[in-house]
């Protein structure tokens, strides 16, 4: 497999992973209890948890290296927001399925790590 094809597959896999993460977040939000606190955090998580896939799609069409880096940083920002929101949901016991929260927390943590590395790589390649 040549380098360009490998890079396309990597991007596709990351895009697919972010789409799956968005679906995971939607599933978790739909299963949360109907309380004021849970509804508030569910709405926040729904926005921040579905945003990374959409912003990553935009990043792929970045107008420049700087635009790409900016959009990747937005993906990272939204993932970090989702991580904090999930921690509040978990610590506040605002869930009906602990397993769903823990699985989503783990995936969020892994995605944050991936995008921290991606941002550093993109910034070092810019120089």
Phi, psi and omega per residue, in radians:
X1 nan 2.211 -3.113
X2 -1.300 2.904 -3.048
X3 -1.028 -0.723 -3.119
X4 -1.169 -0.723 -3.137
X5 -1.145 -0.705 3.111
X6 -1.086 -0.745 3.129
X7 -1.117 -0.728 3.101
X8 -1.076 -0.758 3.138
X9 -1.105 -0.699 3.116
X10 -1.085 -0.798 3.119
X11 -1.086 -0.768 3.141
X12 -1.077 -0.765 -3.138
X13 -1.103 -0.686 3.115
X14 -1.192 -0.732 3.080
X15 -1.066 -0.791 3.132
X16 -1.092 -0.686 3.124
X17 -1.132 -0.694 3.102
X18 -1.191 -0.638 3.068
X19 -1.131 -0.784 3.102
X20 -1.084 -0.644 3.085
X21 -1.104 -0.758 3.110
X22 -1.043 -0.748 3.114
X23 -1.131 -0.689 3.093
X24 -1.049 -0.769 3.124
X25 -1.121 -0.787 3.121
X26 -1.024 -0.791 3.135
X27 -1.058 -0.779 3.129
X28 -1.105 -0.833 -3.120
X29 -1.040 -0.747 -3.125
X30 -1.154 -0.365 -3.109
X31 -1.684 -0.049 -3.084
X32 -1.286 2.679 -3.135
X33 -1.151 2.771 -3.115
X34 -1.628 1.317 3.069
X35 -2.177 2.872 -3.134
X36 -1.009 -0.858 -3.104
X37 -1.129 -0.807 -3.123
X38 -1.110 -0.729 3.132
X39 -1.123 -0.706 3.127
X40 -1.084 -0.889 -3.118
X41 -1.223 -0.563 3.091
X42 -1.083 -0.751 3.115
X43 -1.117 -0.740 3.125
X44 -1.103 -0.803 -3.141
X45 -1.148 -0.666 3.130
X46 -1.050 -0.736 3.130
X47 -1.210 -0.904 -3.069
X48 -1.268 -0.480 -3.088
X49 -1.453 -0.375 3.098
X50 -1.691 -0.323 -3.121
X51 -1.096 -0.700 -3.087
X52 -0.985 -0.722 -3.140
X53 -1.106 -0.726 -3.120
X54 -1.199 -0.755 3.135
X55 -1.204 -0.593 3.089
X56 -1.124 -0.701 3.064
X57 -1.028 -0.733 3.085
X58 -1.125 -0.702 -3.116
X59 -1.046 -0.605 -3.128
X60 -1.113 -0.374 3.105
X61 -1.885 0.419 -3.131
X62 -0.932 2.438 -3.095
X63 -1.343 -0.312 3.140
X64 -2.750 3.022 3.076
X65 -1.049 -0.740 3.141
X66 -1.123 -0.681 3.115
X67 -1.142 -0.760 3.098
X68 -1.015 -0.845 -3.122
X69 -1.077 -0.750 3.124
X70 -1.029 -0.800 -3.099
X71 -1.203 -0.620 3.076
X72 -1.143 -0.648 3.083
X73 -1.158 -0.568 3.064
X74 -1.155 -0.734 3.074
X75 -0.999 -0.827 -3.135
X76 -1.088 -0.753 3.127
X77 -1.036 -0.786 -3.129
X78 -1.182 -0.645 3.091
X79 -1.143 -0.724 3.116
X80 -1.138 -0.692 3.081
X81 -1.077 -0.745 3.109
X82 -1.075 -0.702 -3.138
X83 -1.077 -0.807 3.129
X84 -1.135 -0.738 3.120
X85 -1.056 -0.766 3.116
X86 -1.105 -0.657 3.103
X87 -1.123 -0.690 3.099
X88 -1.145 -0.776 3.111
X89 -1.031 -0.758 -3.119
X90 -1.174 -0.887 -3.108
X91 -1.154 -0.539 3.118
X92 -1.483 -0.008 -3.120
X93 0.941 0.730 -3.115
X94 -1.664 0.920 -3.087
X95 -2.553 2.836 3.027
X96 -1.855 -0.305 3.126
X97 -2.296 1.839 3.101
X98 -1.059 -0.668 -3.119
X99 -1.037 -0.770 3.128
X100 -1.061 -0.738 -3.131
X101 -1.143 -0.793 -3.109
X102 -1.129 -0.708 3.116
X103 -1.140 -0.735 3.140
X104 -1.191 -0.687 3.068
X105 -1.034 -0.798 -3.125
X106 -1.088 -0.792 -3.140
X107 -1.137 -0.693 3.117
X108 -1.082 -0.793 3.140
X109 -1.044 -0.743 3.123
X110 -1.148 -0.723 3.131
X111 -1.157 -0.678 3.074
X112 -1.021 -0.814 -3.132
X113 -1.065 -0.728 3.129
X114 -1.080 -0.787 -3.068
X115 -1.363 -0.410 2.987
X116 -1.110 -0.817 3.126
X117 -1.129 -0.767 3.137
X118 -1.046 -0.731 -3.141
X119 -1.121 -0.798 3.131
X120 -1.076 -0.754 3.139
X121 -1.102 -0.823 -3.130
X122 -1.087 -0.696 3.127
X123 -1.191 -0.673 3.134
X124 -1.254 -0.535 3.088
X125 -1.274 -0.374 3.138
X126 -1.237 -0.529 -3.035
X127 -1.367 nan nan
